[in-house]
Amino acid sequence: MKREPNPPMNSTSSLQPISLDVLREKYLKTGETSAEDLYRRVARALASVEAPDLREKYETLFLENLHAGAIGAGRIMSAAGTDIQATLINCFVQPVGDCIQGVDDEGFPGIYEALREAAETMRRGGGVGYDFSRIRPKGAQVKATASVASGPCSYMNVFDQSCSTVESAGARRGAQMGVLRIDHPDVHEFITAKRTPGRWNNFNVSVGVSDAFIEAVQQGQPWELVHRARPGAVAMAQGAYQRADGMWVYSTVQARALWDTIMKSAYDFAEPGILFLDHINEDNNLNYCEDIAATNPCGEQPLPSYGCCDLGPVILTRFVHHPFGFDGLPSFDFEAFEKVVALQVRALDNVLDVTFWPLPQQRDEAMAKRRIGVGFTGMGNTLAMLQLRYNAPEGRAMAARIADIDPTIIVHANRMFYNAETAPDVDLTQFDYVLDCIDTVSAKLLLICCCKKAGVPILCSMGAANKLDPTAFRVADIEKTTVDPLAKVIRLECRKRRLGKVKVVFSEEQTLPPLQEEIEEAPTAARRTVPASNAFVPAACGLVCGSEVVKDLLRKAGVYRGKK
């Protein structure tokens, strides 16, 4: 195919040839010849919803932010500031109900109504994710027509063909994500569908997996494939039955065999993906008002029905000074990064007011929650430029600090066992406070001695094993501790060394001995029974320790307002 002649590009551009090709084909509009033209158009569009007296100010700020590395997702950069009725939202999630047209008995749009909504969304430039699990399985009864259902996979064929037919706004076709729950009776056909060449070329697919299924896999248990729709005569004859909760069990399979099918398919053709739906909904801070069953086509953003991907990444490499150690020590400019991110939040929030909404339900959902997503790109390159290994503690600490966007925190990760040999490697004088959570008595005593010598305050955590009462922890000098066997040992050793006062956190709860019938192997003289821990008890101890350190630092600064 013959290419249209390219407009002349800005001679000062440092972009690679392939980047210039993408810029021309997907983003530049009539009259635009450079990335600068693109940035100015986008900045002007996003500032247009500001108050009239603030528009010029924010147009300038948004333009500076684009140059600094805070860009918009593809649809923002392509359509913002144009006169076409295209969405600035990359992707949406849209519902599909269990009926042909209209809405089903729970208000979900019927299959062909959902298809119409999807077509409208895609022609305006948005991709769509769907959960097809509500559609009754193949062989289910269709009472109204005295027939049997063809199943969700057959209707996905229709959605796939529609996506290949409808041209999205701009230079791309639509994109789709299809999701089916792991307990749907047609899940095996869904998992293996792409083994047929050419099937679902316009779909990414993912299986919605529950915690119960993962547990069944781990324990080698059977797994029921269920749906609320009544099975047809053939399925009933093959043993389908109704559970006490009203769900119909179409068949029972081995969970591990189903998991193996997923793994083999993923190995052979890179799909399906896995969505851990229980965790997604537990982690969602809006779970009190929405349920998430699918993601956008890219899979990075779980969304409720009619939810949208209003995204914009920040290019991390722009904030590295002296990359690779040239002309100085490499460093990350957290102060500049924080300012850029804050302004990016405002820009993406403005997108929600600037964009054209394909469906009123999408607009209503966005206005109710104003969901945006500020991400970053180039983490691996950034760590390399900072001369940090991606898999090293220092690299992980830097990545976590960037993700938290807290320039006031400095993390130094040292993977070491504290003993007489390694102690000289740690300069305790650089710390305001030391919190000791070491299990080894010798290391704990050494750290106390070193802190006393360096004049650094220390708080020592005593034992938290074999306890049930998280409210029994107390803060006291080591000489005033009772009950705790570890505290007793440390107390005696501190006396021998004349270390003076040592603040500790200990429990006044008596240690619980294990029940004899629960001990698999009788302890010997050389081996004691390993103490057990209840997860909530050490956590409570840690909170007490952390709060006491904070209070001591506030007391030292003279700003503590709590009880003495």
VEXVO-193699 format. One record per residue: x, y, z of N, C-alpha, C in turn. Coordinates in steps of 0.2 Angstrom, whole numbers, plus 5000, padded with zeros to 4 digits. Example, Ala and Ser with C-alpha at 12.3 -4.5 7.8 and 13.67 -1.06 7.14 Angstrom:
! residues 2
506649725039506249785039506649845039;506449895035506849955036506450005039;
END
This chain:
! residues 564
500449945000500050005000500450065000;500350114996500750174995500550225001;501050245004501050295010500950365007;500550395011500450465010501050505011;501250555007501850595009501850625016;502450615019502450645026502550715026;502250755031502450825032503150835035;503450885033504150895036504150895043;504650865047504650865054505150915056;505050935062505450985065506250965065;506651005062507350975061507750965068;507450995073507750985080507550925083;507050885080506850825084507350775085;507450745091507850695092507550625092;506950625090506550555090506850505085;506850445086507050395082506550385076;506850365070506350365064505750325065;505750265069505150235070504650275075;504950315079504550355084504150405079;504550435075504250485070503650455066;503750395064503250365060502650355064;502650335070502150325075501750385076;502250445077501950505079501550535073;501750525067501450545061500750505060;500750445060500250395059499650395064;499850405070499350395075499150465079;499550515079499450565084499450635080;499850655075499850715072499250725068;498950785069498350805065498550855060;498050875055498150915050498450985052;499051005049499351065051499951055056;499950995060500450985065501050945062;501650965064502250945061502750915066;502550925072503050905078502750885084;503150855089502850835095502650895099;502950955098502851015101502051035099;501951035093501251045091500751005094;500850945095500450895098500350915105;500950925109500850945116500451005117;500551055113500151125113499451105112;499251065108498551055107498251015113;498550965115498350935121498250975127;498751015129498851065134498251115134;498151135128497551185127496851155128;496851095126496151055127496051045134;496551015138496450995145496351065149;496651115147496551175151495851215150;495551195145494951225142494351225147;494351175152493851165157493951195164;494551235164494751275170494351335170;494251365175493951435176494251485171;493851525167494151565162494851605164;494851625170495451665172496051625174;495951555174496451505175496751465169;496351475164496551435158497251445155;497451505154498051515152498651495156;498551495163499051475168499051395167;498551365167498551285167498751265160;498651295154498851275148499651275148;499951335151500651335151500951275156;500551265162500851215166500751145163;500151135160500151065157500651055151;500751105147501251105142501951085145;502151125151502751105154502751035157;502251015159502150945162502250895156;501950905151502050855145502850855143;503150905143503850905141504250875147;504050875153504350845159504250775159;503850745155503750675155503050645157;502550695159501950675161501450675154;501350615151501050615145500350585146;499850595141499250555142499250495138;498750445140498750385136498550405129;498550345125498450355117497850405115;497250385118496750425115496750495117;497050515123497150585125497550625120;498150595118498650625114498350625107;497950575105497650575098497050625097;496650625102495950655100495850725104;496250735109496150795113496250865109;495750905109495850965105495650965098;495350905096495150905089494450915089;494150915083493450925082493050865080;493350805081493050745080492750715087;492150685086491750665092492050595094;492650595097493050535099493150535106;493150485110493250485117494050495118;494150525124494850525126495050465131;494550425132494650365136494950305132;495450275134495650215131495250155131;494950135136494550075137494050085142;493550035141492950035146492849965148;492449955153492149885155491449895154;491049845150490349855149490049785151;489449785154489049725156488749695150;488649625151488249585146487849535151;487149545149486649505153486449435150;486049405153485849335151485149335147;485149375142484549375137484749405131;484349405126484549425119484449495118;483949525120483849595120483549625126;483449695126483249725132483649715138;483449705144483849685150483649625153;484049595157483849525160483549545167;483449495171483049505177483449535182;484049555181484449595186484649655183;484349675177484549745175485149745170;485449685168486049695164485749695157;486149735152485849735145485949665142;485449655138485449595134486049585129;486149525126486749515122486849565117;486249575113486349615107486249695109;486049705114486049775117486749795119;487049745122487749755124488249755118;488049715113488449725107488349795104;487749825104487649885101488049935105;488049935112488449975116489149975115;489449915113490149905112490349935105;489849925100490049955094490050025094;489650055098489650135098490250155102;490450115107491050135111491650125106;491750075103492350065099492350115093;491750125090491850175084492050245087;491950255093492150325096492950315098;493250265098493950255099494050215106;493550185109493750155115493750075115;494150045118494149975119493649955124;493449885124492949865129493149795132;493049795139493149725142492449705144;492349635144491649615146491749545151;491249535155491249475158490649435155;490749385152490249345149489949285153;490049285159489849235164489149235165;488749285164488049285166487649245160;487949245154487649205149487649135150;487049105150486949035151487348985147;487548935150488048885146487648855140;488048825136487848785131487448725133;486848715131486448655133485948675138;485948735141485448765146484848775143;484248765147483648775144483448845143;483148855137482848925135482148915135;481748925141481048915141480648945136;480749015135480349055131480249025124;480748995121480748965114480848895114;480748855120480848785120481448755117;481948795118482648775115483148765120;483748755117484348755122484848815120;485248835125485648895123486248865120;486648915116487248905112487848915116;487748955122488348965126488649035125;489049055130489449125129489949125124;490249065122490849065117490549085110;489949055109489649075102489549145101;489249175107489149245106489749295106;490349265109490949295108491149305101;491049245097491149245090490849315087;490249325089489849385086490249445088;490349455094490749515096491449525093;491749465092492349465088492349495081;491849475078491649495071491449565071;491049585075490849655076491449705077;491949685081492549725082492949725076;493049675072493449675066493049725060;492449735061492049775056492049845058;491949865064491849935066492549965067;492650015063493350055063493250105069;493850105073493850155079494050215076;493850275080494150335078494850345078;495150365073495850365072496150305069;496750295069497150245065497250175069;496650145071496650085074495950045074;495949985075495349945076495249945084;494649915085494449915092494849855096;494849855102495149805106494649785112;494749715113494249685118494549635123;494249635129494449585134493849545135;493849475135493349435136493549395143;493049395148493149355154492649305155;492849245158492349195160492549175167;492149165171492249135178492449065177;492949045182493248975182492648925184;492148945187491548895188491048895183;491148925177490648925172490648855168;490048825167490148765163490448765157;490548815153490848825147491548845147;491848845153492548875154493048835150;492948765149493448725145493548755138;492948765135492948785128493248855128;493048895133493348965133494148965133;494348925138495148915139495448895132;495148845129495448815123495248845116;494848895116494548925110495148945105;495648975108496149005103496548955100;496448885102496848835098496548835091;495948855090495748865083496048925079;496448915074496748975071496249025069;496349085070495849145068495249155072;495149115077494649125082494749175087;494349225088494449275093495049315092;495249335086495849375085495749445088;495149465089495049535092494949535099;495049485102495049475109495649455113;495749485119496149455124495649415128;495849365131495449325136495749315142;495349315148495649295154495049255158;495349215163494849175167494849205174;494149225176494049245183494149195188;494649195192494849145197494649165204;494349115208494149135215494649105219;494649125225495149095231494949025232;494249005231494048935232494348885227;494348915221494648875216495448855217;495748905219496448895220496548855226;496148855231496248805237496048735234;495548725230495448665227496048635223;496348675219496948655216497448635220;497648675226498148655230498048595234;497348575235497148515239496948455235;497048465228496848415224496048395224;495648445225494948425226494548435219;493948405219493548415213493248485213;493048505207492748575206492148575202;491648605205490948605202490848665197;490648645191490448695186489748715186;489548775188488848795190488648855186;487948855186487648915183486948915186;486648975186485948985189485448965184;485548955178485148935172484948865173;484348845172484148765172484448735166;484848675167485048635162484448605157;484648595151484148565147484148495148;483748455144483548385145484148345145;484648355140485248315139485648325145;485748385147486248395153485948365160;485248365160484948335166485048255166;484948225160485048155159485748135160;486248185160486948165161487148185168;486648195172486748205179486748275182;486548325179486548385182486048395187;486148435192485748435198485748505201;485248525205485248585209485548585216;485948625218486248635224485748665229;485848665235485448695240485348775239;485948805236485948875235485548895229;485248845226484848865220485248855213;485948855214486348845208486348775205;486348775198486348705195487048685193;487248625196487848595194487848555188;488148575183488148545176488648485176;489248495179489748445179490248455185;490648405186491148415191491848385188;492348425189492948415186493548415191;494048395190494648395195494948465194;495048505199495248575199495948575196;496348525198497048525195497048515188;496648475185496648455178496348525174;495948555177495748625174496248675174;496648675180497148725180497748705175;497848635174498348615169498148635162;497548635161497248655154497448735153;497348775158497448845158498248855157;498648815160499348825160499648805153;499348745150499548725144499348775138;498748805139498548855134498948915134;499048935140499548995141500248985138;500448925139501148905136501148905129;500548875126500548865119500448935115;499948975118499749035114499649095118;499949095124500049155128499349175131;498849135131498149155134497849085136;497449095141497149155144497549175150;497349245152497649265158497249245164;497449265169497149245176496949315179;496349325181496149375186495849345192;496249365198496049345204495549385207;494949375205494349415206494249435214;494349385218494249395225494649445228;495349435226495849485228495749555225;495549555219495349625215494849655219;494249625221493749655225493949675232;494249635235494549645242494949715242;495349715237495849775237495549835235;494949835232494649895229494349935234;494549995235494350035240493550065239;493350045233492650065232492149995232;492449945235492049885235491349885239;491249935243490549945246490049965241;490249995235489750015231489749985223;490249945222490349915216490649845216;490449805211490749735210491149735204;491749715204492249705198492249635195;492149625189492149555186492549555180;492849615178493249615171493749665172;494149665167494649725166494649755159;494949805158495049835152495449785147;495449795140495849745136496549735138;496849785140497549775142497649735148;497149735153497249695159497549735165;497749795164498049825170497549865174;496949865172496449905177495749865177;495649835183494949805184494449865185;493849855182493349905182492649885183;492249925186491549905186491149915180;490549895179490149905173490149985171;490349995165490450065162490950105165;491450075169492050105171492550125166;492950175166493350195161494150195163;494550185158495250195159495450265157;495550315162495750375161496450375163;496950365159497650345161498150395158;498650405162499250445160499850425163;500450405160501050385163501550445164;501950435168502550485169503150445167;503550475163504150445161504750455166;504950395170505350405175506050425173;506350405168507050425166507150495165;506650535165506650605164506950635171;506850605176507050625183507650605186;508050575182508750545184509250595182;509650615187510250665186510850615186;511350635182511950605181511850525180;511450505175511350435173512050395172;512050335175512550295175513250315178;513150375182513750395185514150445181;513950465175514250515171514250585175;514750615176514850685178514550695185;514550635189514250645196513950585198;513750575204513350525207512650525204;512350465202511650465199511150475205;510650515203510150525208509450535205;508950525209508250535206507950595210;507650635205507450705208506750695210;506650675217505950665219505550725220;505850785221505450845222505150865215;505550855210505250875203504650815202;504850755203504350705202503750715205;503750735212503150745215502650795212;503050855210502650905207502350885201;502650845197502450825190501850785191;501850735196501350685197500650725200;500750775204500250815207499850845201;500250875196499950915191499550865186;499850805185499650755181498950735184;498850725190498150715193497650765191;497850825191497350875189497150875181;497750855177497650855170497150795168;497250735172496850675170496150685173;496050725178495350735181495050785176;495350825173495050875167494850835161;495250775160495050735154494250715155;494050695161493350675162492850725160;493050785160492550845158492650865151;493250845148493350865141493150815136;493150745138493050695133492350695131;492250665125491650645122491450575125;490850565128490650495131490250465126;490450405124490050365119489350345122;489250335128488650305132488550355138;487950365139487750405145487950365152;487950305151488050265157488850275159;489250275154489950285155490050355159;489750405156489750475159489550475166;488950445168488750445174489150405179;489450355177489950315181490550355183;490850395178491450435179491250495183;490750525182490550585186490450565194;490150505195490050485202490750465205;491250445202491850415205492450455203;492450485197493050515194493650475195;493650415193494250365193494750385188;495350395190495950415185496450365187;496950365183497550315184498250345182;498650375187499250395185499750335186;500150325181500650265181501350295179;501750245179502450265177502750215172;503150235168503550195163504250205163;504650155162505350155162505650145169;505350105173505650085179506350045179;506349995174506949965173507550005171;507350045166507850095163508150145169;507650165173507850215178508350185183;508150115185508550085190509250075187;509350055181509950045177510350115177;510050165176510350235175510550255182;510250235188510450245195510950195197;511150145193511650095194511350045200;510750035200510449985204510149925201;510349865204510049805201509349795202;508949775197508249775198508049725203;508449665204508249615209508649625216;508949675217509349685223508949725228;509049715235508649755240508649825238;509249855236509249925235508849945229;508849905224508349925218507649915220;507449865224506749855226506549915231;507049935235506849995239506750055235;507150075230507050125226506450125222;506250065220505650065216505050075220;505050045227504550065231504450135233;505050165234505050235236504750285230;504950265224504650295218503850285218;503650225219502950215218502550245224;502850255230502550295235502550365234;503050395230503050465229503150505235;503650485239503750515245504550535246;504650595244505350615243505750625250;505350625255505650635262505950565265;505750505262505950445264506650425261;507150405265507750375262507850305265;507850255260507850185262508550155260;508850135265509550095264509350025266;509349975261509249905263509949865263;510049835269510649795270510449725272;510549685268510449615269511049585273;510949575279511549555283511249525290;511649485293511549455300511949495304;511649525309512049575314512449535319;513149535319513549495323514149535324;514649515328515249545329515649565323;515549525318515949535312515649585307;514949585307514649635303514449705306;514449705313514249765316514649825314;515349825313515749885311515449915304;515149875300514849895294514249945295;513949945301513349985302513550045306;513550105304513650165307513050185311;512950165317512350185321512250255323;512850295322512750365324512350405319;512250375313511850415308511050405309;510850365314510150355316509950395322;509350415321508950445327508750395332;508550335330508250285334508350215331;508450165335508550105333507950055336;507650025332507049975334507349905333;507449865338507749805338507149755338;507149715332506649655332507049595330;507649585333508049525332507849465336;507849405333507649345337508249325341;508849325339509449295342509649335348;509749305354509949335360510649375359;511149335356511849365356511849425351;511449425346511449485341511049545345;510549525348510149575352510549615357;510949575361511349605366511949645363;512249625357512749665354512449725351;511849725349511549785346511449835352;511149815358511049855363511749885365;512249845366512949875368513149925363;513149915356513349965351512950025351;512250025353511850085353512050125359;512150085365512350125371513050165370;513550125366514150155365514150215360;513650215355513550265350513050325353;512750315359512350365362511650365358;511450315355510850315351510250275355;509650305355509150265359508950205355;508750155359508550085356507950065360;507450035356506850005359506949925357;506849885362506949815360506249775361;506149735356505549695356505749625359;505349605364505449545367504949485364;504849435367504549375363503749395362;503549365356502849375355502549305353;502949245354502749185352502249155357;501849105355501449065360500949115364;500749165361500249215364499649215361;499149235364498449245361498149315362;498449355367498149415369498549475366;498349515361498749565358498749625362;498249635367498249685371498649685377;499049635378499449625384500149655384;500349685378500949715377501049775381;501649785384501849845388502449875387;502549935388503249965387503549985394;504149955395504449965402505149965401;505549975406506249965407506349895408;506949865405507049795406507049765413;507149805418507149785425506449775428;505949805424505249805427504849755423;505149705419504849655415504649595419;504149565418503949505421503649455416;503649395418503349335414503749315408;503949365404504249355398504949315398;505049255396505649225397506249255393;506149285387506649315383506949375387;506449415390506649475394507049455400;506949395403507249375409508049365407;508149335401508849315399509149385397;508849425394509149495392509249535398;508849535403508949575409509549545413;509649485413510249455417510849475413;510849475407511449495403511649565403;511149605403511249675403511549695410;511349665416511549675422512349655422;512549605419513249585419513649635415;513349665410513749715406513649785409;513249795414513149855417512849905411;512349885408512149925402511649985404;511449975410510950025413510250015410;509850065409509150065407509150045400;508649995398508549975391507749975391;507450015386506750015385506549955381;506049915383505849855379505049855379;504849815374504149805373504049725375;503649715379503549645381502849625383;502649565383501949545385501849515392;501349535395501249515402500849445402;500649425396500349355396500749305397;500549255401500949195402501049155395;501649125394501749085388501349025388;501049015383500648955382501048895380;501048835384501448775382501048745377;501348715372500948675367500648615370;500048595367499648535370500048475367;500148425372500548365371500348325365;499648325364499348285359499448315352;499648385352499848415346500548415344;500948395348501648385347501848325343;502048325336502148265332502748225335;503248265337503848235339504048255346;504148215351504348235357505048265357;505048325361505648365361506248325365;506848335362507448305366507848355369;508348325373508748375377509048425372;509248405366509548455361509148495357;508448475358508048515353507348535357;507248595357506648615361506048625355;505448625358504848635354504848705351;504848715344504848775341504148815343;504248875346503648915348503248935342;502648935343502148955337501949025338;501749055333501549125333500849125329;500349165333499749185330499849255326;499649255320499849315315499649375318;499049385322498849445325499249475331;499649425334500049445340500649485338;501149455334501749495332501549555329;501049565325500849625322500649675327;500249655332500149705337500749725341;501249685342501849705345502249755341;502249745334502549785330502249855330;501549865330501249925331501449965337;501449925343501649955349502349985349;502749945346503449965345503550025341;503150025335503250085330502950145334;502350145337502050205340502550225346;502850185350503350205355503950245352;504150225346504750255343504550325341;503950335338503650395336503550445342;503250415347503150455353503850485356;504350445356504950465359505250515354;505250515348505550565344505150625344;504450625345504150685346504250715353;504350675358504650705365505250735364;505750705360506450735359506350805356;505850805351505750875347505350925351;505150905357504750945361504050965359;503750915355503050935352502550875353;502750835358502350775360501750805364;501150795362500550815366500150765369;500350705369500050645373500250645380;499950595383500150585390500850565391;501150595397501850585398502050515400;
END
